[in-house]
Amino acid sequence: MGKAKKRSFHLGINDRVSNLSREDAVKIVASELVNGAEDVYGLITLFGLSAEELLEAGASYEAVMGIRGLLK
C-alpha cells in the first residue's frame, strides 16, 4: 500500500471516531458484546465506559462481567 493510500485510510478511521458521541459508543459496545465481538475494547477504554451504562444499553450481564477489568 502506498503512502497516500495509507494516510487516507488512517484519516478515515480517525474521522469516524472523532464524530462518535458517548451515547453512540455505548450502543455500539452493547450491541457488539451481545454478538460476541472483541474489537470494542478500544471504545471502552477511550470513553471510560461503566458497567451500568452498558447494562442499561442492553448488554448481557455475563458479557459485562467478562470485561469487568476494562470498566470503571
Buried (B, 14 or more C-beta within 10 A) or exposed (E): EEEEEEEEEEEEEEEEEEEBEEEEBBBBBBBBBEEEEEEBEEBBEEBEBBBEBBBEBEBEEEBBEEBEEBBE
